[in-house]
Amino acid sequence: MTLPKKTESKSEISAIPTWLRRSIGKASEISTVQRIIKQRQIHTICEEGRCPNRGECYAQKTATFLLMGPTCTRSCAFCQVDKGHAPMPVDLEEPQKVAEAVQILGLNYVVLTSVARDDLPDQGAEHFVKTMQTIRKLNPETQIEVLTPDFWGRAGRQALHQRERIHLVVNAQPACYNHNIETVRRLQAPVRRGAKYDRSLLVLQIVKEIDPSIPTKSGLMLGHGETVEEVIEAMADLRKVECDRLTIGQYMRPSLEHLPVQKYWTPTEFDELGNIARRMGFSHVRSGPLVRSSYHAKVH
């Protein structure tokens, strides 16, 4: 293993490496999607998160829709999504709008994600289900992956409620159930405000307990000051809860208000980590600087 043993903490690195500079794709493909989602007043994480791969994904007939509005009730220090004020009421017509957009764009694989909606009684679980059902009515051949929050909430009996909410989504039979741990155990507090490492592992564990046939997936962002050993430990923790698929990508600072990048990991280092993950038993691994949660999500 040739990766460095330790990552030193430092202030923001100003020069972006060449391997992170890439074209976002054809402007026509991106503008078409932007026009359709704007007309329907819906959102994609591709646009809200300014994903560098969105042009490539649109060309491959995949997209990730952001449900329940663009405002999150949590305040993760890495995330581009809007936060810090009250979210809008849930649009009850959103499932139909998303289904129509999927049909117009001819998408064959869709990822449904959402902001955290701790203000809702069920954290938005039923809205995931309604959106899946509506997409299938108009697009019966389209596969649907979900990337959910932890469904923890703020009420009493959280653990029981969390299981019930996950059960709703699992029963709708997604092609894959994704929930990201985002970073290593040591860095959860500064990076994922409002989330917990073990709570996220529990989400993936519960999915497998309910329906072992549904593939589970999680993702890690590198660049917050984690060590190689910590990344490997996180991968091992995911395998302990039978997580099947893994994405590993580079954190890129969205603005000066977000956490600074501590290190830009090289493509060779990502390749090394990807090989380790495969040897650990992950059935599908995407590891690279520009990899994001939904990158090449469809598994052939």
C-alpha positions as CSV (number, residue, x, y, z in Angstrom):
1,M,0.0,0.0,0.0
2,T,1.6,3.2,-1.2
3,L,-0.8,5.7,0.2
4,P,0.4,8.1,2.9
5,K,-0.2,7.1,6.4
6,K,-1.4,10.4,7.7
7,T,-3.1,13.5,6.5
8,E,-2.1,16.7,8.1
9,S,-4.7,19.4,8.9
10,K,-4.1,22.6,7.0
11,S,-6.1,25.6,5.7
12,E,-7.8,25.7,2.4
13,I,-5.6,24.5,-0.5
14,S,-6.0,27.2,-3.1
15,A,-4.8,25.4,-6.3
16,I,-7.3,22.8,-7.6
17,P,-5.4,19.8,-9.1
18,T,-5.6,19.2,-12.8
19,W,-7.5,15.9,-12.3
20,L,-10.4,17.9,-10.8
21,R,-10.8,20.2,-13.8
22,R,-13.2,18.8,-16.3
23,S,-15.9,19.8,-18.7
24,I,-19.4,19.5,-17.3
25,G,-20.7,18.2,-20.6
26,K,-22.7,19.5,-23.5
27,A,-24.5,22.7,-22.6
28,S,-27.6,21.6,-24.7
29,E,-28.1,18.5,-22.6
30,I,-27.8,20.4,-19.3
31,S,-30.0,23.3,-20.5
32,T,-32.7,20.8,-21.5
33,V,-32.9,19.3,-18.1
34,Q,-32.7,22.7,-16.4
35,R,-35.6,24.0,-18.5
36,I,-37.9,21.0,-17.7
37,I,-37.2,21.0,-14.0
38,K,-37.7,24.8,-13.8
39,Q,-41.0,24.6,-15.6
40,R,-42.3,22.1,-13.1
41,Q,-40.7,23.8,-10.1
42,I,-38.9,20.7,-9.0
43,H,-35.3,20.2,-8.0
44,T,-32.4,17.9,-8.8
45,I,-29.3,17.4,-6.5
46,C,-27.4,17.5,-9.8
47,E,-28.1,21.2,-10.1
48,E,-28.5,22.2,-6.4
49,G,-25.2,20.5,-5.6
50,R,-23.5,21.7,-8.9
51,C,-22.4,18.2,-9.6
52,P,-19.4,18.1,-12.0
53,N,-20.8,14.9,-13.6
54,R,-24.3,16.1,-14.4
55,G,-23.8,16.5,-18.2
56,E,-22.4,12.9,-18.4
57,C,-25.3,11.5,-16.3
58,Y,-28.0,13.4,-18.3
59,A,-26.5,12.0,-21.5
60,Q,-26.7,8.5,-20.1
61,K,-30.4,9.0,-19.2
62,T,-29.9,9.2,-15.5
63,A,-30.7,12.0,-13.0
64,T,-31.1,12.5,-9.2
65,F,-34.2,14.3,-8.1
66,L,-34.2,16.3,-4.8
67,L,-37.6,15.8,-3.1
68,M,-39.4,18.0,-0.6
69,G,-37.8,21.3,-1.6
70,P,-34.3,22.7,-1.7
71,T,-34.0,23.7,2.0
72,C,-32.6,21.3,4.6
73,T,-33.5,21.2,8.3
74,R,-29.9,20.2,9.2
75,S,-26.7,22.2,8.7
76,C,-24.0,19.8,7.5
77,A,-20.8,21.8,7.0
78,F,-19.9,20.3,3.6
79,C,-23.2,20.5,1.7
80,Q,-24.1,22.9,-1.0
81,V,-27.9,22.5,-0.4
82,D,-29.7,25.5,1.1
83,K,-30.2,25.5,4.9
84,G,-30.6,27.8,7.9
85,H,-34.2,28.8,7.5
86,A,-37.6,27.1,7.6
87,P,-38.3,24.8,4.6
88,M,-41.4,25.3,2.4
89,P,-44.4,23.1,2.8
90,V,-44.2,19.9,0.8
91,D,-45.6,20.1,-2.7
92,L,-48.2,17.4,-2.9
93,E,-48.1,17.5,-6.7
94,E,-44.3,16.9,-6.7
95,P,-44.6,13.1,-7.3
96,Q,-46.6,13.8,-10.5
97,K,-44.2,16.5,-11.6
98,V,-41.2,14.3,-11.2
99,A,-42.9,11.4,-13.0
100,E,-43.7,13.6,-15.9
101,A,-40.1,14.9,-16.0
102,V,-38.8,11.4,-16.0
103,Q,-41.1,10.6,-18.9
104,I,-40.2,13.6,-21.0
105,L,-36.5,13.1,-20.5
106,G,-36.7,9.4,-21.2
107,L,-34.8,8.5,-18.1
108,N,-34.2,4.8,-17.6
109,Y,-32.6,5.1,-14.1
110,V,-33.6,7.6,-11.5
111,V,-32.2,8.3,-8.1
112,L,-34.6,9.9,-5.6
113,T,-33.0,11.8,-2.7
114,S,-34.2,14.6,-0.4
115,V,-33.2,17.2,2.1
116,A,-33.6,16.2,5.7
117,R,-37.2,17.2,6.8
118,D,-37.1,16.8,10.5
119,D,-40.1,19.1,10.6
120,L,-42.4,16.4,9.1
121,P,-44.0,13.7,11.2
122,D,-42.7,10.9,9.1
123,Q,-39.5,12.7,7.9
124,G,-40.8,12.4,4.4
125,A,-40.8,8.6,4.1
126,E,-44.3,8.5,2.6
127,H,-43.4,11.2,0.1
128,F,-40.6,8.9,-1.2
129,V,-43.1,6.1,-1.6
130,K,-45.7,8.2,-3.4
131,T,-43.0,9.5,-5.8
132,M,-41.8,6.0,-6.6
133,Q,-45.4,4.8,-7.2
134,T,-46.2,7.7,-9.5
135,I,-43.0,7.4,-11.5
136,R,-43.8,3.7,-12.1
137,K,-47.3,4.5,-13.4
138,L,-45.9,6.6,-16.2
139,N,-42.5,4.9,-16.6
140,P,-42.9,1.2,-15.7
141,E,-39.4,0.3,-17.1
142,T,-37.5,3.0,-15.2
143,Q,-35.5,1.7,-12.3
144,I,-35.6,3.8,-9.1
145,E,-32.8,4.1,-6.5
146,V,-33.4,5.9,-3.2
147,L,-30.8,8.0,-1.3
148,T,-32.6,8.8,2.0
149,P,-31.8,10.7,5.1
150,D,-31.6,8.7,8.3
151,F,-35.3,9.3,9.2
152,W,-34.4,9.8,12.8
153,G,-36.5,12.8,13.7
154,R,-36.9,14.6,17.0
155,A,-39.9,12.9,18.6
156,G,-39.8,10.2,21.3
157,R,-39.4,6.5,20.4
158,Q,-37.0,7.6,17.6
159,A,-35.5,4.2,17.0
160,L,-38.9,2.6,16.5
161,H,-40.1,5.4,14.3
162,Q,-36.9,5.2,12.2
163,R,-37.5,1.5,11.5
164,E,-41.1,2.2,10.6
165,R,-40.1,4.9,8.1
166,I,-37.4,2.9,6.5
167,H,-39.8,0.0,6.3
168,L,-42.2,2.1,4.2
169,V,-39.5,2.9,1.7
170,V,-38.1,-0.7,1.6
171,N,-41.6,-2.1,0.9
172,A,-41.8,0.1,-2.2
173,Q,-39.0,-2.0,-3.6
174,P,-36.3,0.4,-4.8
175,A,-33.6,-1.0,-7.1
176,C,-31.0,0.1,-4.5
177,Y,-31.2,1.7,-1.0
178,N,-28.4,4.3,-0.5
179,H,-27.6,6.2,2.7
180,N,-24.2,7.9,3.0
181,I,-22.0,7.9,6.1
182,E,-20.1,10.7,4.3
183,T,-16.9,10.6,6.4
184,V,-15.0,8.6,9.0
185,R,-16.1,8.2,12.6
186,R,-13.8,10.8,14.1
187,L,-14.9,13.6,11.7
188,Q,-18.7,13.1,11.9
189,A,-19.4,15.9,14.4
190,P,-17.7,18.7,12.5
191,V,-18.7,17.5,9.0
192,R,-22.2,16.1,9.6
193,R,-24.0,18.3,12.1
194,G,-27.2,16.6,13.2
195,A,-26.2,13.1,12.0
196,K,-24.5,10.2,13.7
197,Y,-22.1,7.6,12.4
198,D,-23.7,4.6,14.1
199,R,-27.2,5.9,13.3
200,S,-26.3,5.9,9.6
201,L,-24.9,2.4,9.8
202,L,-28.1,1.4,11.5
203,V,-30.1,2.6,8.5
204,L,-28.2,0.2,6.2
205,Q,-28.6,-2.6,8.8
206,I,-32.3,-2.1,9.0
207,V,-32.8,-2.3,5.3
208,K,-31.0,-5.6,5.1
209,E,-33.0,-7.0,8.1
210,I,-36.3,-6.0,6.3
211,D,-35.3,-7.2,2.8
212,P,-31.9,-8.8,2.3
213,S,-32.5,-8.9,-1.5
214,I,-32.3,-5.1,-1.9
215,P,-28.8,-3.9,-2.5
216,T,-27.5,-1.3,-0.1
217,K,-25.0,1.5,-0.8
218,S,-23.1,4.2,1.0
219,G,-20.6,6.9,0.2
220,L,-17.5,8.6,1.6
221,M,-16.0,12.0,0.8
222,L,-12.3,12.4,1.2
223,G,-10.5,15.6,2.0
224,H,-11.6,16.5,5.5
225,G,-8.4,15.3,7.2
226,E,-9.1,11.6,7.4
227,T,-6.3,9.0,7.4
228,V,-6.0,5.9,5.2
229,E,-6.6,3.7,8.3
230,E,-9.7,5.6,9.2
231,V,-11.1,5.2,5.6
232,I,-10.4,1.5,5.7
233,E,-12.1,1.2,9.1
234,A,-15.2,3.0,7.8
235,M,-15.3,0.6,4.9
236,A,-15.0,-2.4,7.3
237,D,-17.9,-0.9,9.4
238,L,-20.0,-0.8,6.2
239,R,-19.3,-4.4,5.4
240,K,-20.3,-5.4,8.9
241,V,-23.8,-4.2,8.1
242,E,-23.7,-6.0,4.8
243,C,-23.4,-2.8,2.7
244,D,-23.1,-4.0,-1.0
245,R,-22.0,-0.9,-2.9
246,L,-19.6,2.0,-2.2
247,T,-18.8,5.3,-3.7
248,I,-15.6,7.3,-2.7
249,G,-15.0,10.8,-4.0
250,Q,-13.2,14.0,-3.3
251,Y,-14.8,16.8,-1.2
252,M,-14.7,20.1,-3.0
253,R,-15.5,23.2,-1.0
254,P,-18.7,24.9,-2.3
255,S,-18.0,28.3,-0.8
256,L,-16.0,30.1,1.9
257,E,-18.8,29.4,4.3
258,H,-18.1,25.6,4.1
259,L,-15.4,23.5,5.5
260,P,-12.0,24.0,3.9
261,V,-10.4,21.1,1.9
262,Q,-7.6,19.5,4.0
263,K,-6.2,17.4,1.1
264,Y,-6.8,16.6,-2.5
265,W,-6.4,12.8,-2.8
266,T,-4.8,11.7,-6.1
267,P,-6.4,9.4,-8.7
268,T,-3.8,6.7,-7.8
269,E,-4.9,6.9,-4.2
270,F,-8.5,6.6,-5.1
271,D,-7.7,3.5,-7.3
272,E,-5.8,2.0,-4.3
273,L,-8.8,2.5,-2.0
274,G,-11.2,1.1,-4.6
275,N,-9.1,-2.0,-4.9
276,I,-9.1,-2.4,-1.1
277,A,-12.9,-2.0,-1.1
278,R,-13.4,-4.7,-3.7
279,R,-11.1,-7.1,-1.7
280,M,-13.3,-6.4,1.3
281,G,-16.3,-7.7,-0.5
282,F,-18.2,-4.7,-1.9
283,S,-19.9,-5.9,-5.1
284,H,-19.8,-2.5,-6.8
285,V,-17.3,0.2,-6.2
286,R,-16.8,3.7,-7.7
287,S,-13.7,5.4,-6.4
288,G,-12.3,8.6,-8.0
289,P,-11.9,12.3,-7.4
290,L,-15.1,13.3,-9.2
291,V,-17.2,10.3,-8.0
292,R,-20.5,11.3,-6.3
293,S,-23.2,9.2,-4.7
294,S,-25.2,8.7,-7.9
295,Y,-22.3,8.5,-10.3
296,H,-22.9,5.6,-12.7
297,A,-25.5,4.4,-10.2
298,K,-27.1,1.9,-12.6
299,V,-25.4,-1.4,-12.2
300,H,-25.5,-3.6,-15.3
